[in-house]
Amino acid sequence: MDIIEELEWRGAINQQTDAAGLKKLLKEKKIGVYCGTDPTGDSLHVGHLIPFIVLKRFELAGYHPYILIGGGTGAIGDPSGKNAERKLQTPEQVKHNVDALTAQTTKLFGGDGHITFVNNYDWLSQMDLLGFLRDYGKQFSVNTMIHKEVVANRLEVGISFTEFTYQILQAVDFLTLYREHGVQLQVGGADQWGNITAGIDLIHREEGQDAEAYGLTIPLMVKADGTKFGKTAGGAVWLDPEKTSPYEFYQFWLNQDDRDVVKYLKYFTFLSKEEIDELAKQVEEEPWKRAAQKALAAAVTTFVHGKEATKEAQKISQILFSGNVQELTTVQVEQAFGKMPSVAVTAEPMNIVDWLVEYGIEQSKRRAREDVTNGAITVNGERIRDVEYVLDPKSAFDGKYVVLRKGKRKYTLAKVK
């Protein structure tokens, strides 16, 4: 399979500006390909992986990828996918986020020279207002711009001139990369179609209609139940291990629905067609083994966090599945329970019944006694059946935590003050 055939098999193409022309160019030349992201925060999340994974596939196929961090456009705000104006960030915030995302994407994709990192602040900041209006504003028809989906969707609620001009700035990015680096293809999410085509139109006006520049967008990722991919009850799933631990990240992928897992294997992993076909067969024949989910979780966690972090996440998962919480280290407890329900407790030893009621885990002493007597309460992996048991918060996990489980799955992390 060539790169386009592979992307089609993996379900990674939504729209192309000229499918036949692009396919021909890719066979003739190892072109530059770019994908950009604005520094709206100091970490990417799993949704950002969607276009960047495609960029990585182009790299593996021998093409030259460019990652653009929008230090310039990030100061403006992309209206795509938003039903209201973005809150403008301070220059200091933008700079901090640019540095953080550059470091993160470098770690993710490697700083070995195969991928080039650029910041559009380098050229956008050099333009003055008159130059922008004369050189670029004159090339864009307002009639055309307001019919772009990204703008049309905002006309009822309103859009500022600042965000209205965003598509011009992104078009300038494509033109700049085309001229200076030979970039001929822009990859983006489905909501970027209008911005991408604006860039191609600008290239044609500036460089001539025979200039070869193309756009490719990725389908909107939606789960089988109709909800948006990448969100959990706790919010976004971040690539920064400080925001979403490798264990939580691993669990996100491990918990994917059988109806989605093969699609995600195709999209987010670099497993071969034969390997994925075999896993798809196991989903059909032995779904209870969750072999496909395990392969997905291992592959994506390794790509983002590395092999050692994946092994650690798998180890924590096995320990929690067995119920042997006492085998966890303090750091592993922080990874596993960092976003679970928690309570702050004192370091003083206390009767188990009184402790459960004091910290709101049980509503009454009668209920607490029944649960203890029935073996429903586990403290740091030890099942407690004695209502006279004295719980010492400093007895495990370096005196920092008490891991309490009520029933089979309801965990509470007690943080010792």
KENUNU-597238 format. One line per 5 residues: their letters; for each residue x, y, z of N, C-alpha, C. Coordinates in pm, whole numbers, plus 50000, padded with zeros to 5 digits. Layout:
<lofis>
a	X,Y,Z,X,Y,Z,X,Y,Z | ...
</lofis>
This chain:
<lofis>
mdiie	50084,49880,50000,50000,50000,50000,50087,50125,50000 | 50050,50226,49920,50118,50354,49931,50056,50429,50050 | 50108,50548,50080,50065,50620,50200,49916,50654,50197 | 49863,50694,50081,49722,50728,50071,49635,50604,50089 | 49675,50493,50028,49600,50368,50043,49599,50323,50189
elewr	49712,50340,50256,49718,50302,50397,49626,50391,50481 | 49630,50522,50455,49543,50613,50530,49395,50581,50506 | 49362,50546,50384,49224,50509,50353,49183,50382,50427 | 49272,50283,50429,49241,50159,50501,49224,50187,50651 | 49301,50277,50701,49296,50308,50845,49181,50404,50878
gainq	49105,50447,50779,48993,50537,50805,49038,50675,50846 | 49152,50721,50793,49212,50845,50839,49194,50961,50742 | 49113,50945,50637,49093,51054,50542,48946,51095,50540 | 48923,51223,50559,48789,51278,50551,48769,51347,50416 | 48853,51446,50387,48847,51519,50261,48987,51542,50206
qtdaa	48995,51550,50072,49119,51589,50005,49084,51695,49901 | 49174,51789,49879,49144,51895,49783,49152,51846,49639 | 49244,51756,49610,49259,51700,49475,49323,51563,49493 | 49239,51463,49513,49290,51330,49547,49384,51274,49441 | 49347,51287,49315,49429,51232,49207,49562,51305,49196
glkkl	49556,51438,49205,49678,51517,49196,49773,51489,49311 | 49719,51478,49433,49802,51449,49550,49866,51312,49538 | 49789,51213,49500,49841,51077,49488,49956,51071,49388 | 49940,51143,49277,50045,51147,49174,50170,51215,49228 | 50152,51329,49298,50267,51401,49352,50343,51316,49455
lkekk	50270,51247,49542,50333,51166,49646,50414,51051,49588 | 50376,51004,49471,50452,50897,49405,50580,50951,49341 | 50576,51077,49301,50688,51137,49229,50791,51202,49320 | 50748,51244,49441,50835,51332,49520,50811,51313,49669 | 50918,51317,49749,50906,51311,49895,50886,51452,49947
igvyc	50762,51496,49945,50730,51636,49975,50733,51666,50125 | 50727,51796,50156,50709,51839,50293,50560,51840,50327 | 50528,51796,50449,50389,51787,50496,50383,51857,50631 | 50278,51938,50654,50274,52004,50785,50139,51993,50853 | 50148,52001,50984,50030,52005,51071,50061,52105,51182
gtdpt	49963,52184,51219,49988,52285,51321,49895,52273,51441 | 49937,52333,51550,49852,52343,51669,49881,52476,51737 | 49776,52537,51789,49794,52662,51862,49818,52633,52010 | 49898,52716,52076,49931,52694,52218,49822,52747,52311 | 49703,52687,52301,49593,52729,52388,49611,52680,52531
gdslh	49699,52583,52550,49732,52532,52683,49876,52485,52682 | 49922,52435,52798,50062,52392,52806,50078,52242,52787 | 49974,52175,52736,49985,52034,52704,49888,51999,52592 | 49929,51905,52509,49837,51846,52412,49749,51744,52483 | 49634,51709,52423,49552,51601,52475,49534,51497,52364
vghli	49463,51387,52392,49456,51278,52294,49390,51322,52164 | 49305,51424,52168,49245,51474,52045,49348,51529,51949 | 49457,51588,52003,49563,51640,51918,49639,51528,51846 | 49634,51408,51901,49704,51297,51837,49645,51264,51701 | 49518,51299,51679,49448,51258,51558,49522,51304,51432
pfivl	49549,51433,51412,49627,51470,51293,49776,51439,51305 | 49832,51445,51426,49975,51422,51441,50014,51277,51411 | 49923,51183,51439,49950,51043,51404,49964,51029,51252 | 49879,51101,51178,49888,51098,51032,50022,51156,50988 | 50064,51263,51053,50194,51324,51021,50307,51223,51044
krfel	50297,51148,51153,50398,51046,51183,50400,50939,51075 | 50285,50903,51021,50281,50802,50914,50350,50854,50788 | 50334,50983,50759,50405,51040,50645,50556,51033,50668 | 50600,51059,50793,50742,51049,50825,50793,50907,50799 | 50719,50808,50848,50761,50668,50833,50763,50625,50686
agyhp	50682,50695,50604,50678,50663,50460,50786,50739,50382 | 50869,50817,50453,50981,50883,50388,50961,51029,50353 | 50847,51086,50390,50821,51228,50362,50875,51313,50476 | 50885,51445,50452,50944,51534,50553,50834,51611,50627 | 50807,51574,50752,50700,51640,50827,50748,51768,50897
yilig	50657,51863,50907,50680,51988,50979,50570,52003,51084 | 50609,52029,51206,50512,52060,51312,50518,52209,51339 | 50404,52274,51322,50396,52418,51343,50329,52446,51477 | 50399,52514,51565,50341,52562,51691,50304,52708,51669 | 50175,52740,51686,50124,52872,51650,50146,52980,51754
ggtga	50271,53020,51772,50297,53129,51866,50235,53260,51822 | 50216,53276,51690,50150,53396,51638,50000,53383,51637 | 49949,53276,51575,49804,53257,51569,49745,53228,51707 | 49826,53175,51797,49777,53148,51933,49743,53276,52008 | 49803,53386,51965,49772,53515,52027,49643,53574,51973
igdps	49589,53514,51865,49468,53564,51800,49346,53481,51839 | 49355,53349,51821,49245,53260,51855,49173,53208,51734 | 49173,53076,51719,49106,53009,51606,48958,52991,51640 | 48866,53042,51556,48724,53023,51584,48674,52882,51557 | 48756,52798,51493,48713,52663,51458,48666,52585,51581
gknae	48548,52525,51569,48496,52440,51675,48449,52514,51799 | 48444,52646,51794,48402,52725,51909,48275,52803,51876 | 48183,52811,51973,48059,52887,51950,48063,53024,52018 | 48182,53060,52067,48199,53192,52128,48345,53232,52115 | 48372,53361,52137,48509,53410,52126,48600,53343,52230
rklqt	48720,53311,52186,48819,53262,52281,48869,53378,52367 | 48904,53347,52490,48963,53448,52577,49108,53466,52536 | 49146,53591,52507,49283,53618,52465,49381,53589,52578 | 49493,53527,52541,49597,53499,52638,49699,53612,52639 | 49767,53628,52750,49873,53727,52758,49994,53676,52678
peqvk	50081,53765,52633,50203,53721,52564,50285,53623,52647 | 50285,53645,52778,50361,53555,52866,50301,53415,52867 | 50167,53406,52868,50101,53276,52863,50130,53204,52732 | 50120,53280,52622,50146,53220,52491,50288,53167,52485 | 50385,53247,52530,50526,53205,52527,50546,53079,52611
hnvda	50489,53077,52730,50502,52958,52817,50444,52835,52749 | 50326,52850,52689,50262,52736,52624,50339,52689,52501 | 50394,52784,52425,50476,52748,52309,50595,52664,52351 | 50663,52706,52456,50780,52632,52505,50740,52492,52550 | 50626,52484,52622,50581,52355,52674,50542,52259,52560
ltaqt	50468,52309,52461,50424,52224,52350,50540,52184,52261 | 50636,52275,52243,50753,52241,52163,50831,52127,52228 | 50849,52136,52359,50920,52029,52432,50841,51898,52424 | 50709,51908,52437,50626,51788,52436,50625,51720,52299 | 50609,51798,52193,50607,51739,52059,50745,51688,52018
tklfg	50849,51755,52065,50985,51706,52037,51006,51570,52101 | 50962,51556,52226,50973,51427,52294,50889,51321,52224 | 50771,51361,52179,50677,51267,52118,50727,51218,51982 | 50778,51310,51902,50815,51275,51765,50966,51268,51742 | 51043,51302,51845,51187,51290,51832,51252,51416,51780
gdghi	51369,51445,51833,51444,51562,51788,51562,51521,51703 | 51544,51417,51621,51654,51361,51543,51668,51423,51404 | 51592,51528,51376,51605,51594,51247,51509,51545,51141 | 51439,51435,51168,51343,51384,51070,51220,51473,51062 | 51188,51539,51174,51075,51630,51178,51127,51771,51210
tfvnn	51078,51869,51137,51119,52007,51158,51011,52080,51237 | 51052,52153,51341,50959,52229,51424,50971,52378,51388 | 50856,52442,51364,50854,52583,51330,50750,52655,51416 | 50769,52786,51430,50679,52870,51510,50636,52987,51422 | 50506,52998,51396,50463,53103,51303,50477,53245,51358
ydwls	50512,53257,51485,50543,53390,51539,50663,53450,51466 | 50752,53362,51419,50875,53409,51354,50846,53492,51231 | 50739,53462,51156,50708,53543,51038,50586,53634,51057 | 50486,53588,51133,50368,53672,51152,50402,53799,51231 | 50495,53788,51325,50530,53904,51407,50607,54010,51327
qmdll	50656,53973,51209,50733,54067,51127,50644,54152,51037 | 50515,54118,51029,50423,54195,50945,50370,54317,51019 | 50359,54428,50947,50288,54543,51006,50147,54547,50948 | 50062,54631,51003,49921,54634,50963,49906,54667,50815 | 49977,54770,50768,49963,54809,50629,50012,54700,50535
gflrd	50121,54636,50572,50173,54526,50491,50077,54409,50485 | 50015,54379,50600,49917,54269,50606,49799,54299,50514 | 49746,54423,50521,49629,54458,50440,49662,54462,50291 | 49778,54519,50257,49816,54531,50116,49855,54396,50055 | 49939,54322,50127,49996,54199,50071,49899,54081,50077
ygkqf	49817,54076,50182,49733,53956,50199,49583,53987,50204 | 49546,54093,50275,49404,54125,50286,49338,54144,50151 | 49413,54198,50056,49360,54225,49923,49331,54095,49846 | 49392,53985,49891,49378,53857,49821,49255,53779,49864 | 49185,53829,49966,49073,53753,50022,48941,53828,50004
svntm	48841,53758,49956,48707,53815,49940,48627,53790,50066 | 48571,53897,50122,48486,53882,50240,48367,53792,50208 | 48313,53805,50087,48200,53720,50047,48233,53572,50060 | 48355,53536,50021,48398,53396,50031,48424,53359,50176 | 48488,53446,50250,48526,53416,50388,48406,53391,50477
ihkev	48298,53469,50459,48183,53452,50549,48106,53324,50520 | 48131,53263,50404,48063,53138,50373,48145,53015,50414 | 48268,53038,50460,48345,52927,50516,48272,52878,50641 | 48265,52747,50658,48186,52690,50767,48226,52745,50903 | 48357,52760,50924,48406,52805,51053,48354,52944,51089
vanrl	48334,53030,50987,48281,53165,51011,48129,53164,51009 | 48072,53093,50912,47926,53090,50898,47858,53042,51026 | 47920,52946,51094,47862,52892,51217,47860,52994,51330 | 47940,53100,51317,47950,53198,51424,47876,53328,51395 | 47822,53343,51275,47764,53471,51238,47645,53509,51325
evgis	47566,53411,51367,47448,53442,51449,47487,53493,51586 | 47586,53431,51648,47626,53472,51783,47731,53582,51780 | 47794,53597,51664,47892,53704,51649,48035,53653,51646 | 48117,53723,51567,48259,53690,51558,48336,53821,51544 | 48443,53836,51616,48522,53959,51611,48604,53963,51482
fteft	48648,54083,51444,48735,54096,51328,48865,54020,51352 | 48909,54015,51478,49032,53943,51513,49022,53796,51472 | 48916,53728,51518,48903,53587,51485,48862,53567,51339 | 48794,53665,51281,48756,53656,51140,48880,53648,51051 | 48987,53717,51092,49109,53718,51010,49196,53596,51032
yqilq	49157,53508,51122,49242,53392,51154,49275,53310,51030 | 49175,53288,50945,49199,53203,50827,49301,53265,50734 | 49313,53400,50733,49415,53464,50651,49554,53432,50708 | 49566,53440,50841,49695,53412,50903,49738,53268,50879 | 49644,53174,50890,49680,53034,50865,49716,53014,50717
avdfl	49650,53087,50630,49684,53080,50488,49827,53131,50465 | 49864,53237,50535,50001,53290,50526,50101,53185,50574 | 50064,53109,50677,50152,53001,50725,50182,52902,50612 | 50076,52856,50544,50094,52757,50438,50181,52816,50326 | 50152,52941,50287,50231,53006,50183,50378,53016,50223
tlyre	50403,53054,50348,50541,53069,50396,50614,52935,50394 | 50549,52830,50443,50612,52698,50445,50630,52644,50303 | 50537,52676,50214,50549,52636,50073,50673,52702,50011 | 50689,52831,50034,50800,52904,49974,50934,52869,50035 | 50939,52861,50166,51068,52848,50235,51112,52705,50260
hgvql	51016,52611,50264,51052,52474,50298,51001,52370,50198 | 50932,52414,50095,50881,52318,49998,50767,52232,50051 | 50694,52285,50149,50580,52211,50204,50463,52222,50106 | 50409,52107,50066,50302,52107,49965,50172,52043,50013 | 50171,51997,50138,50050,51935,50191,50030,51977,50335
qvgga	49906,52021,50365,49868,52052,50504,49767,51948,50551 | 49790,51897,50670,49702,51798,50733,49635,51863,50853 | 49505,51838,50870,49436,51895,50985,49308,51821,51016 | 49245,51858,51125,49116,51800,51162,49007,51845,51066 | 48893,51779,51073,48782,51809,50982,48740,51956,50991
dqwgn	48754,52017,51110,48712,52156,51126,48810,52256,51064 | 48922,52206,51012,49023,52294,50954,49011,52308,50802 | 48910,52246,50742,48897,52246,50597,48898,52387,50538 | 48820,52477,50596,48813,52614,50545,48946,52686,50554 | 49018,52667,50665,49148,52730,50681,49249,52674,50582
itagi	49244,52543,50561,49339,52479,50469,49315,52524,50326 | 49189,52526,50284,49160,52567,50146,49192,52715,50124 | 49180,52795,50229,49219,52937,50218,49368,52948,50187 | 49446,52862,50251,49591,52862,50226,49624,52820,50084 | 49555,52719,50034,49579,52673,49896,49541,52782,49797
dlihr	49429,52850,49822,49386,52960,49734,49491,53071,49731 | 49547,53102,49849,49649,53208,49856,49775,53167,49779 | 49816,53043,49793,49933,52993,49720,49911,53005,49569 | 49792,52969,49523,49762,52979,49380,49763,53124,49331 | 49713,53216,49412,49712,53356,49372,49854,53414,49367
eegqd	49935,53371,49465,50070,53427,49475,50171,53356,49384 | 50156,53226,49369,50256,53146,49298,50209,53095,49163 | 50081,53115,49133,50029,53068,49005,49938,52947,49022 | 49844,52932,48930,49745,52825,48941,49806,52685,48928 | 49926,52679,48869,49988,52547,48854,50072,52507,48975
aeayg	50077,52594,49077,50149,52559,49200,50079,52441,49268 | 50156,52341,49302,50099,52219,49360,50095,52227,49513 | 49977,52251,49566,49956,52256,49711,49824,52186,49741 | 49824,52105,49844,49709,52019,49871,49672,52022,50019 | 49548,51982,50045,49499,51971,50182,49434,51836,50206
ltipl	49449,51788,50328,49390,51659,50367,49339,51672,50510 | 49213,51638,50530,49158,51643,50666,49121,51504,50715 | 49115,51494,50846,49089,51368,50915,48945,51368,50964 | 48878,51253,50962,48739,51250,51009,48726,51289,51155 | 48611,51347,51188,48579,51374,51328,48569,51241,51401
mvkad	48640,51229,51511,48642,51103,51586,48525,51100,51684 | 48431,51010,51659,48313,50996,51746,48302,50851,51791 | 48272,50832,51917,48260,50697,51971,48130,50631,51926 | 48124,50500,51940,48007,50424,51894,47879,50470,51963 | 47889,50522,52085,47770,50567,52156,47731,50710,52119
gtkfg	47804,50769,52024,47770,50903,51977,47838,51017,52050 | 47912,50986,52157,47979,51092,52233,48115,51124,52172 | 48169,51239,52211,48296,51286,52155,48412,51205,52208 | 48501,51166,52119,48620,51092,52158,48714,51181,52238 | 48782,51120,52337,48887,51190,52409,48845,51254,52538
ktagg	48716,51246,52571,48667,51303,52696,48631,51192,52794 | 48656,51218,52921,48614,51127,53027,48539,51207,53132 | 48490,51136,53234,48419,51206,53341,48509,51308,53409 | 48640,51282,53406,48735,51374,53468,48785,51483,53376 | 48734,51487,53251,48777,51589,53157,48866,51532,53048
avwld	48950,51617,52991,49037,51576,52881,49143,51478,52928 | 49188,51394,52835,49298,51301,52862,49424,51364,52803 | 49512,51412,52892,49628,51488,52851,49747,51399,52820 | 49840,51451,52739,49964,51380,52712,50069,51410,52817 | 50051,51516,52892,50143,51551,53001,50120,51455,53118
pekts	50223,51380,53159,50204,51283,53268,50169,51347,53402 | 50194,51478,53415,50157,51546,53539,50007,51576,53542 | 49944,51586,53426,49801,51614,53419,49718,51486,53410 | 49767,51388,53335,49705,51256,53326,49818,51155,53341 | 49819,51081,53450,49929,50988,53476,49932,50880,53368
pyefy	50050,50820,53343,50057,50711,53245,49959,50597,53276 | 49934,50571,53404,49837,50467,53441,49697,50509,53396 | 49657,50633,53424,49525,50681,53382,49514,50682,53230 | 49623,50720,53165,49628,50723,53018,49608,50581,52963 | 49680,50486,53023,49668,50346,52981,49526,50295,53001
qfwln	49466,50330,53114,49330,50286,53144,49228,50344,53046 | 49251,50468,53002,49161,50530,52904,49150,50442,52779 | 49262,50396,52730,49262,50313,52610,49214,50171,52639 | 49247,50120,52755,49207,49985,52793,49055,49973,52805 | 48989,50082,52839,48845,50079,52863,48761,50111,52740
qddrd	48821,50110,52622,48745,50141,52501,48646,50029,52467 | 48535,50070,52412,48426,49980,52375,48471,49884,52264 | 48419,49761,52268,48447,49664,52161,48412,49720,52024 | 48308,49804,52019,48263,49859,51891,48361,49962,51834 | 48448,50016,51919,48541,50120,51875,48686,50073,51862
vvkyl	48719,49965,51931,48860,49932,51950,48934,49903,51821 | 48872,49837,51725,48941,49807,51599,48966,49935,51521 | 48868,50025,51522,48885,50156,51457,49003,50229,51517 | 49015,50226,51649,49125,50296,51716,49258,50227,51693 | 49258,50095,51684,49381,50022,51651,49434,50066,51515
kyftf	49343,50079,51420,49383,50122,51285,49436,50264,51289 | 49369,50348,51366,49401,50489,51361,49522,50526,51447 | 49526,50478,51571,49625,50529,51666,49749,50442,51683 | 49753,50324,51623,49871,50239,51638,49940,50221,51504 | 50059,50168,51512,50138,50140,51391,50147,49990,51368
lskee	50052,49917,51423,50044,49773,51399,50007,49749,51252 | 50051,49635,51201,50026,49602,51061,49881,49559,51040 | 49840,49555,50914,49706,49510,50879,49682,49368,50930 | 49783,49282,50916,49769,49143,50961,49750,49135,51112 | 49826,49214,51186,49813,49214,51332,49676,49265,51375
idela	49629,49371,51311,49499,49428,51347,49385,49335,51308 | 49398,49270,51192,49295,49173,51150,49284,49060,51251 | 49397,49015,51305,49396,48908,51404,49329,48954,51533 | 49358,49076,51575,49296,49131,51696,49146,49152,51674 | 49107,49193,51554,48965,49209,51523,48892,49076,51533
kqvee	48959,48971,51491,48902,48836,51501,48881,48797,51647 | 48977,48833,51732,48965,48802,51875,48853,48881,51941 | 48830,49003,51893,48717,49082,51946,48586,49009,51918 | 48575,48950,51800,48454,48877,51761,48439,48746,51836 | 48550,48673,51851,48542,48537,51904,48565,48528,52054
epwkr	48651,48614,52110,48683,48608,52253,48688,48749,52314 | 48577,48820,52309,48578,48959,52355,48614,48975,52503 | 48583,48872,52584,48608,48882,52728,48758,48891,52760 | 48843,48847,52670,48987,48855,52693,49042,48996,52671 | 48966,49078,52600,49002,49218,52574,49145,49231,52519
aaqka	49182,49138,52433,49317,49139,52375,49340,49265,52291 | 49237,49306,52218,49251,49425,52132,49271,49551,52216 | 49194,49561,52325,49208,49678,52413,49347,49682,52478 | 49397,49565,52519,49529,49560,52580,49637,49600,52480 | 49623,49554,52356,49719,49590,52252,49713,49740,52222
laaav	49592,49795,52218,49574,49938,52192,49636,50021,52304 | 49605,49986,52428,49655,50061,52543,49808,50056,52548 | 49865,49940,52524,50011,49925,52528,50077,50007,52417 | 50020,50000,52297,50082,50068,52183,50079,50220,52199 | 49963,50276,52235,49953,50422,52242,50027,50476,52364
ttfvh	50022,50405,52476,50095,50450,52596,50245,50448,52571 | 50292,50346,52500,50434,50339,52467,50474,50452,52374 | 50390,50483,52277,50419,50592,52183,50430,50726,52256 | 50341,50749,52352,50336,50878,52420,50432,50884,52539 | 50437,50776,52619,50512,50782,52745,50635,50690,52751
gkeat	50650,50599,52655,50765,50510,52655,50736,50374,52714 | 50828,50280,52690,50808,50141,52731,50803,50124,52883 | 50890,50194,52955,50895,50175,53100,50766,50223,53167 | 50713,50336,53119,50587,50387,53175,50473,50290,53146 | 50476,50227,53029,50373,50130,52995,50381,50008,53086
keaqk	50502,49958,53108,50519,49844,53199,50469,49877,53339 | 50497,49998,53384,50452,50042,53517,50299,50047,53522 | 50237,50099,53417,50091,50107,53411,50029,49968,53410 | 50090,49877,53336,50041,49739,53332,50054,49672,53467 | 50164,49699,53536,50187,49641,53669,50082,49691,53768
isqil	50056,49822,53766,49955,49878,53856,49819,49816,53827 | 49786,49802,53698,49658,49743,53658,49644,49601,53712 | 49749,49523,53701,49745,49384,53748,49728,49377,53899 | 49798,49467,53970,49788,49469,54117,49646,49506,54160 | 49589,49608,54097,49454,49650,54134,49350,49544,54097
fsgnv	49372,49476,53985,49279,49370,53944,49279,49256,54046 | 49397,49226,54099,49408,49118,54199,49361,49163,54337 | 49354,49295,54357,49312,49348,54487,49425,49361,54587 | 49548,49331,54545,49663,49336,54637,49722,49476,54643 | 49643,49569,54693,49684,49709,54697,49813,49729,54776
qeltt	49836,49644,54875,49954,49658,54959,50084,49643,54880 | 50076,49589,54759,50196,49572,54676,50233,49700,54600 | 50146,49800,54603,50175,49926,54536,50277,50008,54613 | 50358,50084,54541,50444,50181,54605,50365,50311,54625 | 50422,50403,54701,50355,50531,54724,50333,50605,54592
vqveq	50434,50603,54506,50423,50670,54375,50314,50604,54291 | 50306,50472,54296,50203,50400,54219,50063,50433,54271 | 50050,50450,54402,49921,50490,54459,49880,50626,54404 | 49975,50718,54397,49946,50851,54343,49900,50843,54197 | 49964,50756,54118,49924,50738,53979,49785,50678,53968
afgkm	49763,50571,54047,49639,50494,54033,49517,50567,54089 | 49534,50641,54196,49420,50699,54266,49417,50851,54266 | 49508,50911,54190,49520,51057,54192,49391,51131,54162 | 49306,51076,54073,49182,51146,54036,49058,51075,54087 | 49076,50979,54178,48961,50913,54239,48911,50996,54357
psvav	48790,50967,54407,48740,51039,54524,48839,51033,54639 | 48858,51145,54708,48956,51149,54817,48902,51228,54935 | 48959,51202,55051,48927,51277,55172,49058,51309,55243 | 49059,51417,55317,49176,51453,55398,49154,51401,55539 | 49252,51330,55594,49238,51271,55727,49357,51310,55814
taepm	49337,51302,55944,49447,51328,56036,49532,51203,56049 | 49649,51219,56110,49742,51106,56126,49714,51024,56250 | 49614,51066,56328,49587,50997,56454,49518,50863,56432 | 49564,50755,56499,49494,50626,56492,49352,50639,56546 | 49258,50563,56485,49118,50574,56524,49047,50442,56499
nivdw	48948,50414,56580,48865,50295,56559,48805,50298,56419 | 48805,50182,56352,48762,50175,56212,48620,50225,56192 | 48529,50192,56281,48389,50236,56267,48381,50388,56279 | 48447,50442,56381,48447,50587,56400,48512,50658,56281 | 48620,50599,56230,48694,50659,56118,48607,50666,55992
lveyg	48535,50559,55965,48449,50554,55845,48340,50660,55850 | 48284,50681,55968,48177,50781,55983,48235,50922,55985 | 48347,50939,56054,48412,51070,56067,48444,51131,55931 | 48485,51047,55836,48528,51099,55706,48426,51075,55595 | 48301,51048,55636,48191,51045,55541,48186,50926,55448
ieqsk	48263,50823,55476,48260,50704,55391,48137,50620,55423 | 48094,50624,55549,47969,50561,55592,47879,50668,55654 | 47747,50651,55636,47653,50751,55686,47620,50734,55834 | 47640,50612,55887,47606,50588,56028,47697,50480,56083 | 47708,50477,56216,47789,50373,56280,47727,50235,56261
rrare	47592,50229,56256,47526,50100,56235,47565,50043,56099 | 47560,50129,55996,47596,50085,55861,47743,50046,55854 | 47827,50124,55923,47971,50097,55924,48000,49961,55989 | 47934,49934,56101,47955,49805,56169,47914,49689,56079 | 47800,49705,56011,47751,49598,55923,47849,49572,55809
dvtng	47899,49679,55748,47992,49661,55636,48123,49598,55681 | 48171,49641,55799,48294,49580,55851,48272,49433,55881 | 48165,49402,55952,48134,49263,55989,48116,49174,55866 | 48055,49230,55760,48030,49153,55637,48151,49145,55544 | 48262,49206,55584,48383,49199,55503,48382,49290,55382
aitvn	48301,49397,55386,48291,49488,55271,48397,49598,55274 | 48473,49608,55383,48571,49715,55397,48713,49657,55389 | 48792,49717,55301,48932,49678,55286,49019,49801,55306 | 49120,49790,55391,49211,49899,55419,49351,49860,55372 | 49403,49936,55278,49536,49910,55222,49554,49764,55180
gerir	49449,49709,55119,49455,49572,55068,49419,49466,55169 | 49396,49504,55295,49362,49407,55401,49213,49417,55433 | 49143,49303,55423,49001,49302,55457,48984,49309,55608 | 48902,49402,55653,48880,49424,55796,48743,49371,55835 | 48739,49281,55936,48612,49226,55984,48588,49254,56133
dveyv	48689,49310,56197,48681,49335,56341,48638,49480,56366 | 48522,49502,56427,48473,49637,56452,48558,49710,56556 | 48648,49637,56625,48737,49700,56723,48872,49737,56661 | 48888,49711,56531,49014,49738,56463,49047,49887,56470 | 49175,49916,56499,49221,50054,56506,49302,50084,56378
ldpks	49255,50181,56303,49320,50218,56177,49428,50323,56205 | 49552,50289,56166,49665,50381,56182,49701,50437,56044 | 49669,50563,56016,49694,50622,55883,49841,50623,55842 | 49932,50610,55938,50074,50615,55906,50137,50477,55886 | 50054,50376,55882,50107,50239,55878,50152,50193,55740
afdgk	50118,50269,55636,50153,50226,55500,50174,50346,55410 | 50234,50322,55293,50255,50424,55189,50322,50549,55244 | 50429,50525,55319,50511,50634,55375,50430,50730,55461 | 50320,50681,55517,50237,50764,55603,50160,50872,55530 | 50155,50862,55396,50088,50967,55318,49945,50933,55282
yvvlr	49913,50803,55267,49783,50765,55215,49726,50644,55287 | 49593,50639,55284,49519,50518,55319,49430,50488,55200 | 49443,50366,55147,49358,50327,55034,49245,50241,55089 | 49125,50294,55084,49010,50223,55138,48918,50178,55025 | 48876,50054,55032,48781,50004,54932,48655,49956,55003
kgkrk	48542,49999,54951,48413,49957,55004,48344,49876,54895 | 48313,49750,54925,48257,49663,54823,48366,49618,54727 | 48328,49591,54601,48425,49540,54506,48506,49648,54435 | 48445,49766,54413,48511,49863,54326,48518,50006,54380 | 48445,50037,54486,48438,50176,54531,48558,50212,54617
ytlak	48656,50276,54554,48777,50317,54624,48768,50461,54673 | 48830,50486,54787,48849,50622,54838,48995,50636,54879 | 49057,50743,54835,49194,50769,54876,49194,50869,54992 | 49243,50828,55107,49254,50917,55222,49394,50976,55224 | 49400,51109,55215,49529,51178,55216,49558,51227,55358
vk	49670,51181,55412,49702,51211,55552,49759,51352,55562 | 49698,51434,55646,49742,51573,55664,49867,51579,55751
</lofis>
